[in-house]
Amino acid sequence: MDGNEALQHLRKAKTAHLKWRTYAQALAAGVGVEDGKAPVAHTECEFGRWYEGPGQALREISELYEDIEDPHRLLHEAYADIYQLAKAGKFAKASEKLNTLEAISRSLMDIVDACMDEIRQR
């Protein structure tokens, strides 16, 4: 995988992530989301399948690539908690958990941005 292809995948991942984060925000606010937005393991989402599959080629391009996995996993765990709390009608607790998810999200996006900068500088 060359740098341009890696950047394209990471941009796509960022866009998908931001869209996905709105589902968590909607859940915490008491707005239902489509059934297809139920939580999945971090290795089963579109980005996770890419990260665990073809994205592994980035290990040769970016030292920061491995730093993505833990926050990505934590993000999915927080989303699953929000989903369960919202389904139980516990929206205040879901909103509290949303704060955690948003902090993890910012950290993850910072790592992805740094990874993209690293690739651009090659």
Biotite code that builds the C-alpha atoms (Angstrom):
import biotite.structure as struc

atoms = struc.array([
    struc.Atom([0.000, 0.000, 0.000], chain_id="A", res_id=1, res_name="MET", atom_name="CA", element="C"),
    struc.Atom([1.459, 3.346, -0.945], chain_id="A", res_id=2, res_name="ASP", atom_name="CA", element="C"),
    struc.Atom([1.126, 6.560, 1.037], chain_id="A", res_id=3, res_name="GLY", atom_name="CA", element="C"),
    struc.Atom([-1.636, 8.038, -1.114], chain_id="A", res_id=4, res_name="ASN", atom_name="CA", element="C"),
    struc.Atom([-3.765, 4.910, -0.799], chain_id="A", res_id=5, res_name="GLU", atom_name="CA", element="C"),
    struc.Atom([-3.187, 4.858, 2.963], chain_id="A", res_id=6, res_name="ALA", atom_name="CA", element="C"),
    struc.Atom([-4.232, 8.512, 3.248], chain_id="A", res_id=7, res_name="LEU", atom_name="CA", element="C"),
    struc.Atom([-7.370, 7.809, 1.247], chain_id="A", res_id=8, res_name="GLN", atom_name="CA", element="C"),
    struc.Atom([-8.337, 4.953, 3.587], chain_id="A", res_id=9, res_name="HIS", atom_name="CA", element="C"),
    struc.Atom([-7.651, 7.053, 6.683], chain_id="A", res_id=10, res_name="LEU", atom_name="CA", element="C"),
    struc.Atom([-9.716, 9.978, 5.330], chain_id="A", res_id=11, res_name="ARG", atom_name="CA", element="C"),
    struc.Atom([-12.581, 7.585, 4.628], chain_id="A", res_id=12, res_name="LYS", atom_name="CA", element="C"),
    struc.Atom([-12.248, 6.167, 8.134], chain_id="A", res_id=13, res_name="ALA", atom_name="CA", element="C"),
    struc.Atom([-12.386, 9.651, 9.670], chain_id="A", res_id=14, res_name="LYS", atom_name="CA", element="C"),
    struc.Atom([-15.535, 10.493, 7.723], chain_id="A", res_id=15, res_name="THR", atom_name="CA", element="C"),
    struc.Atom([-17.222, 7.224, 8.709], chain_id="A", res_id=16, res_name="ALA", atom_name="CA", element="C"),
    struc.Atom([-16.170, 7.756, 12.320], chain_id="A", res_id=17, res_name="HIS", atom_name="CA", element="C"),
    struc.Atom([-17.685, 11.242, 12.511], chain_id="A", res_id=18, res_name="LEU", atom_name="CA", element="C"),
    struc.Atom([-20.936, 9.958, 11.043], chain_id="A", res_id=19, res_name="LYS", atom_name="CA", element="C"),
    struc.Atom([-20.959, 7.036, 13.449], chain_id="A", res_id=20, res_name="TRP", atom_name="CA", element="C"),
    struc.Atom([-20.350, 9.356, 16.405], chain_id="A", res_id=21, res_name="ARG", atom_name="CA", element="C"),
    struc.Atom([-23.594, 11.164, 15.565], chain_id="A", res_id=22, res_name="THR", atom_name="CA", element="C"),
    struc.Atom([-25.447, 7.887, 16.178], chain_id="A", res_id=23, res_name="TYR", atom_name="CA", element="C"),
    struc.Atom([-24.055, 7.811, 19.727], chain_id="A", res_id=24, res_name="ALA", atom_name="CA", element="C"),
    struc.Atom([-25.093, 11.435, 20.216], chain_id="A", res_id=25, res_name="GLN", atom_name="CA", element="C"),
    struc.Atom([-28.587, 10.650, 18.943], chain_id="A", res_id=26, res_name="ALA", atom_name="CA", element="C"),
    struc.Atom([-28.922, 7.661, 21.263], chain_id="A", res_id=27, res_name="LEU", atom_name="CA", element="C"),
    struc.Atom([-27.846, 9.686, 24.294], chain_id="A", res_id=28, res_name="ALA", atom_name="CA", element="C"),
    struc.Atom([-30.392, 12.352, 23.370], chain_id="A", res_id=29, res_name="ALA", atom_name="CA", element="C"),
    struc.Atom([-33.168, 9.778, 23.229], chain_id="A", res_id=30, res_name="GLY", atom_name="CA", element="C"),
    struc.Atom([-33.443, 9.705, 19.448], chain_id="A", res_id=31, res_name="VAL", atom_name="CA", element="C"),
    struc.Atom([-33.710, 6.210, 18.046], chain_id="A", res_id=32, res_name="GLY", atom_name="CA", element="C"),
    struc.Atom([-31.270, 5.065, 15.406], chain_id="A", res_id=33, res_name="VAL", atom_name="CA", element="C"),
    struc.Atom([-31.662, 2.415, 12.744], chain_id="A", res_id=34, res_name="GLU", atom_name="CA", element="C"),
    struc.Atom([-31.411, -1.217, 13.817], chain_id="A", res_id=35, res_name="ASP", atom_name="CA", element="C"),
    struc.Atom([-28.290, -1.571, 11.680], chain_id="A", res_id=36, res_name="GLY", atom_name="CA", element="C"),
    struc.Atom([-26.471, 0.790, 14.049], chain_id="A", res_id=37, res_name="LYS", atom_name="CA", element="C"),
    struc.Atom([-26.331, -1.650, 16.941], chain_id="A", res_id=38, res_name="ALA", atom_name="CA", element="C"),
    struc.Atom([-22.892, -1.947, 18.522], chain_id="A", res_id=39, res_name="PRO", atom_name="CA", element="C"),
    struc.Atom([-20.366, -4.318, 17.022], chain_id="A", res_id=40, res_name="VAL", atom_name="CA", element="C"),
    struc.Atom([-16.874, -5.344, 18.044], chain_id="A", res_id=41, res_name="ALA", atom_name="CA", element="C"),
    struc.Atom([-14.146, -2.934, 16.963], chain_id="A", res_id=42, res_name="HIS", atom_name="CA", element="C"),
    struc.Atom([-12.869, -5.568, 14.550], chain_id="A", res_id=43, res_name="THR", atom_name="CA", element="C"),
    struc.Atom([-16.268, -5.910, 12.830], chain_id="A", res_id=44, res_name="GLU", atom_name="CA", element="C"),
    struc.Atom([-16.975, -2.323, 11.746], chain_id="A", res_id=45, res_name="CYS", atom_name="CA", element="C"),
    struc.Atom([-15.880, -1.173, 8.301], chain_id="A", res_id=46, res_name="GLU", atom_name="CA", element="C"),
    struc.Atom([-12.777, 0.539, 9.654], chain_id="A", res_id=47, res_name="PHE", atom_name="CA", element="C"),
    struc.Atom([-11.940, -2.407, 11.946], chain_id="A", res_id=48, res_name="GLY", atom_name="CA", element="C"),
    struc.Atom([-12.106, -4.882, 9.064], chain_id="A", res_id=49, res_name="ARG", atom_name="CA", element="C"),
    struc.Atom([-9.797, -2.635, 7.044], chain_id="A", res_id=50, res_name="TRP", atom_name="CA", element="C"),
    struc.Atom([-7.465, -2.044, 10.015], chain_id="A", res_id=51, res_name="TYR", atom_name="CA", element="C"),
    struc.Atom([-7.162, -5.774, 10.751], chain_id="A", res_id=52, res_name="GLU", atom_name="CA", element="C"),
    struc.Atom([-6.895, -6.662, 7.043], chain_id="A", res_id=53, res_name="GLY", atom_name="CA", element="C"),
    struc.Atom([-5.421, -4.547, 4.254], chain_id="A", res_id=54, res_name="PRO", atom_name="CA", element="C"),
    struc.Atom([-4.591, -1.733, 6.677], chain_id="A", res_id=55, res_name="GLY", atom_name="CA", element="C"),
    struc.Atom([-1.889, -3.895, 8.234], chain_id="A", res_id=56, res_name="GLN", atom_name="CA", element="C"),
    struc.Atom([0.338, -2.735, 5.386], chain_id="A", res_id=57, res_name="ALA", atom_name="CA", element="C"),
    struc.Atom([0.445, 0.658, 7.148], chain_id="A", res_id=58, res_name="LEU", atom_name="CA", element="C"),
    struc.Atom([2.673, -0.842, 9.821], chain_id="A", res_id=59, res_name="ARG", atom_name="CA", element="C"),
    struc.Atom([5.510, -0.427, 7.332], chain_id="A", res_id=60, res_name="GLU", atom_name="CA", element="C"),
    struc.Atom([4.616, 3.222, 6.675], chain_id="A", res_id=61, res_name="ILE", atom_name="CA", element="C"),
    struc.Atom([3.600, 4.593, 10.074], chain_id="A", res_id=62, res_name="SER", atom_name="CA", element="C"),
    struc.Atom([4.999, 4.061, 13.545], chain_id="A", res_id=63, res_name="GLU", atom_name="CA", element="C"),
    struc.Atom([1.731, 5.439, 14.946], chain_id="A", res_id=64, res_name="LEU", atom_name="CA", element="C"),
    struc.Atom([-0.504, 2.901, 13.235], chain_id="A", res_id=65, res_name="TYR", atom_name="CA", element="C"),
    struc.Atom([-0.607, 0.540, 16.222], chain_id="A", res_id=66, res_name="GLU", atom_name="CA", element="C"),
    struc.Atom([-1.634, 3.414, 18.512], chain_id="A", res_id=67, res_name="ASP", atom_name="CA", element="C"),
    struc.Atom([-5.053, 3.407, 16.821], chain_id="A", res_id=68, res_name="ILE", atom_name="CA", element="C"),
    struc.Atom([-6.220, 0.009, 18.060], chain_id="A", res_id=69, res_name="GLU", atom_name="CA", element="C"),
    struc.Atom([-6.781, 0.633, 21.792], chain_id="A", res_id=70, res_name="ASP", atom_name="CA", element="C"),
    struc.Atom([-8.770, 3.872, 21.485], chain_id="A", res_id=71, res_name="PRO", atom_name="CA", element="C"),
    struc.Atom([-10.771, 2.328, 18.633], chain_id="A", res_id=72, res_name="HIS", atom_name="CA", element="C"),
    struc.Atom([-11.669, -0.633, 20.876], chain_id="A", res_id=73, res_name="ARG", atom_name="CA", element="C"),
    struc.Atom([-12.526, 1.678, 23.806], chain_id="A", res_id=74, res_name="LEU", atom_name="CA", element="C"),
    struc.Atom([-14.720, 3.748, 21.517], chain_id="A", res_id=75, res_name="LEU", atom_name="CA", element="C"),
    struc.Atom([-16.753, 0.694, 20.565], chain_id="A", res_id=76, res_name="HIS", atom_name="CA", element="C"),
    struc.Atom([-17.072, -0.308, 24.210], chain_id="A", res_id=77, res_name="GLU", atom_name="CA", element="C"),
    struc.Atom([-18.350, 3.159, 25.127], chain_id="A", res_id=78, res_name="ALA", atom_name="CA", element="C"),
    struc.Atom([-20.828, 3.078, 22.233], chain_id="A", res_id=79, res_name="TYR", atom_name="CA", element="C"),
    struc.Atom([-22.113, -0.320, 23.384], chain_id="A", res_id=80, res_name="ALA", atom_name="CA", element="C"),
    struc.Atom([-22.654, 1.124, 26.872], chain_id="A", res_id=81, res_name="ASP", atom_name="CA", element="C"),
    struc.Atom([-24.515, 4.135, 25.448], chain_id="A", res_id=82, res_name="ILE", atom_name="CA", element="C"),
    struc.Atom([-26.643, 1.854, 23.300], chain_id="A", res_id=83, res_name="TYR", atom_name="CA", element="C"),
    struc.Atom([-27.626, -0.326, 26.263], chain_id="A", res_id=84, res_name="GLN", atom_name="CA", element="C"),
    struc.Atom([-28.302, 2.655, 28.533], chain_id="A", res_id=85, res_name="LEU", atom_name="CA", element="C"),
    struc.Atom([-30.456, 4.324, 25.879], chain_id="A", res_id=86, res_name="ALA", atom_name="CA", element="C"),
    struc.Atom([-32.417, 1.118, 25.261], chain_id="A", res_id=87, res_name="LYS", atom_name="CA", element="C"),
    struc.Atom([-33.078, 0.998, 29.015], chain_id="A", res_id=88, res_name="ALA", atom_name="CA", element="C"),
    struc.Atom([-34.299, 4.616, 28.953], chain_id="A", res_id=89, res_name="GLY", atom_name="CA", element="C"),
    struc.Atom([-31.355, 5.826, 31.061], chain_id="A", res_id=90, res_name="LYS", atom_name="CA", element="C"),
    struc.Atom([-30.597, 8.868, 28.936], chain_id="A", res_id=91, res_name="PHE", atom_name="CA", element="C"),
    struc.Atom([-28.834, 10.881, 31.653], chain_id="A", res_id=92, res_name="ALA", atom_name="CA", element="C"),
    struc.Atom([-26.344, 8.051, 32.170], chain_id="A", res_id=93, res_name="LYS", atom_name="CA", element="C"),
    struc.Atom([-26.038, 7.634, 28.406], chain_id="A", res_id=94, res_name="ALA", atom_name="CA", element="C"),
    struc.Atom([-25.184, 11.339, 28.137], chain_id="A", res_id=95, res_name="SER", atom_name="CA", element="C"),
    struc.Atom([-22.511, 10.947, 30.801], chain_id="A", res_id=96, res_name="GLU", atom_name="CA", element="C"),
    struc.Atom([-21.023, 8.035, 28.866], chain_id="A", res_id=97, res_name="LYS", atom_name="CA", element="C"),
    struc.Atom([-21.205, 10.136, 25.716], chain_id="A", res_id=98, res_name="LEU", atom_name="CA", element="C"),
    struc.Atom([-18.701, 12.528, 27.318], chain_id="A", res_id=99, res_name="ASN", atom_name="CA", element="C"),
    struc.Atom([-16.310, 9.588, 27.667], chain_id="A", res_id=100, res_name="THR", atom_name="CA", element="C"),
    struc.Atom([-16.924, 8.514, 24.090], chain_id="A", res_id=101, res_name="LEU", atom_name="CA", element="C"),
    struc.Atom([-16.287, 12.034, 22.780], chain_id="A", res_id=102, res_name="GLU", atom_name="CA", element="C"),
    struc.Atom([-12.993, 12.274, 24.690], chain_id="A", res_id=103, res_name="ALA", atom_name="CA", element="C"),
    struc.Atom([-11.881, 8.928, 23.259], chain_id="A", res_id=104, res_name="ILE", atom_name="CA", element="C"),
    struc.Atom([-13.035, 10.072, 19.835], chain_id="A", res_id=105, res_name="SER", atom_name="CA", element="C"),
    struc.Atom([-10.919, 13.232, 20.007], chain_id="A", res_id=106, res_name="ARG", atom_name="CA", element="C"),
    struc.Atom([-7.903, 11.190, 21.080], chain_id="A", res_id=107, res_name="SER", atom_name="CA", element="C"),
    struc.Atom([-8.446, 8.705, 18.259], chain_id="A", res_id=108, res_name="LEU", atom_name="CA", element="C"),
    struc.Atom([-8.816, 11.454, 15.668], chain_id="A", res_id=109, res_name="MET", atom_name="CA", element="C"),
    struc.Atom([-5.616, 13.093, 16.953], chain_id="A", res_id=110, res_name="ASP", atom_name="CA", element="C"),
    struc.Atom([-3.762, 9.807, 16.456], chain_id="A", res_id=111, res_name="ILE", atom_name="CA", element="C"),
    struc.Atom([-5.223, 9.323, 12.979], chain_id="A", res_id=112, res_name="VAL", atom_name="CA", element="C"),
    struc.Atom([-4.259, 12.909, 12.058], chain_id="A", res_id=113, res_name="ASP", atom_name="CA", element="C"),
    struc.Atom([-0.718, 12.364, 13.361], chain_id="A", res_id=114, res_name="ALA", atom_name="CA", element="C"),
    struc.Atom([-0.522, 9.119, 11.428], chain_id="A", res_id=115, res_name="CYS", atom_name="CA", element="C"),
    struc.Atom([-1.633, 10.944, 8.265], chain_id="A", res_id=116, res_name="MET", atom_name="CA", element="C"),
    struc.Atom([0.972, 13.676, 8.871], chain_id="A", res_id=117, res_name="ASP", atom_name="CA", element="C"),
    struc.Atom([3.631, 11.011, 9.316], chain_id="A", res_id=118, res_name="GLU", atom_name="CA", element="C"),
    struc.Atom([2.645, 9.399, 6.007], chain_id="A", res_id=119, res_name="ILE", atom_name="CA", element="C"),
    struc.Atom([2.639, 12.753, 4.183], chain_id="A", res_id=120, res_name="ARG", atom_name="CA", element="C"),
    struc.Atom([6.155, 13.507, 5.414], chain_id="A", res_id=121, res_name="GLN", atom_name="CA", element="C"),
    struc.Atom([7.577, 10.287, 3.991], chain_id="A", res_id=122, res_name="ARG", atom_name="CA", element="C"),
])
